[in-house]
Amino acid sequence: MNRSPLRLFALSESREFGENIARALGVSLAEVEEKDFEDGEHKTYPAESVRGCDVFVVQSIYDEPGKSVNDKLCRLWFLIGALNDASAACVTAVVPYLAYARADRKTRPREPVTLRYVAQLFEAVGTDRVITLDVHDLAGFQNAFRCRTDHLEAGKLLVEHFSTRIEGDVAVVSPDVGGLKRAERFRRTLARRLGATVGSALMEKYRSDEAVSGAAVVGDVRGKTVIIVDDLISTGSTVARAAHACREQGATAVHVAVTHGLFVSEAAKVISNPALDSLVVTDSVPAFRLPPETVRAKLTVIPIAPLFAEAIRQIHIGGSISGLIED
């Protein structure tokens, strides 16, 4: 069992999320000093002793007005570096949404593998471990990092939401081939929870440069309640294609379950479309880009602070987090 004291920090952009984790853990957030200078530089460091402590730092890396993903990454790296200089025993970055996680491979000549560079910078400042949630490609994430990583999944939380709200024949749909494993895990868990057979289907998807096409549904969705499962929603174009295709194939209802809601560009219009009955996301990224009427009408937000709190607790005491993922 880890005898080092636990310290939980949260940078200002993720303060509310950090407080929710602290509450679930039954601890108080440690104090951090953050100062912005007129020339655009900033300084971030712990305002209390961390010598010999097991330290966890919360920062979700998404863009928002006044704070880019690069700002947030730099603030996180600077604090981790300062914690190591202050003799912390172990420093874990708690990153519910990890920017650049989709840039995990080359898709054309000379294209950067940005996730690998981000991982190297985490390691350069002395990060011992990174905890994150539902990255786009797990193998790409694990291959990018050389420090320890723990990957959490929101599938069980999303299944719990739907298991008490749907009835009749159900089919789980993956919007592309890359999401098949994720959708299949969701389908199996939902089937066990419902005690019933749950069907599956796949949307075809072709990408040429930045254009996405494909409208065929492989699998039977006629007369069924459909749940489209994905790791994130950005512009909403993928969800829109899948929802319309399922409706055309006779689905009686279409719901979407995703972990990260970025909601950029025209996403609000997509979500408001009558082809989509509801959308469920976690609070890894606040839904600040959506108008209130859209949020009230269709969006449900699932809190994930308890999941991260239990992961932190298990890591701190030397336990296992597999029970948080497996069902």
Secondary structure, DSSP 4 states (H G I P E B T S, - for coil): ---SPEEEEE-GGGHHHHHHHHHHHT-PPPPEEEEE-TTS-EEEEESS--TT-EEEEE-----BTTB-HHHHHHHHHHHHHHHHHTT-SEEEEEESS-TTTT--S-SSTT---HHHHHHHHHHHTT--EEEEE--S-HHHHHHH--SEEEEE--HHHHHHHHHTT--SSEEEEESSGGGHHHHHHHHHHHHHHHTS--EEEEE--EEETTEEE---EES--TTSEEEEEEEEESSSHHHHHHHHHHHHTT-SEEEEEEEEE---TTHHHHHHSTT--EEEEETTS--TTS-HHHHHHHEEEE--HHHHHHHHHHHHHT---HHHH--
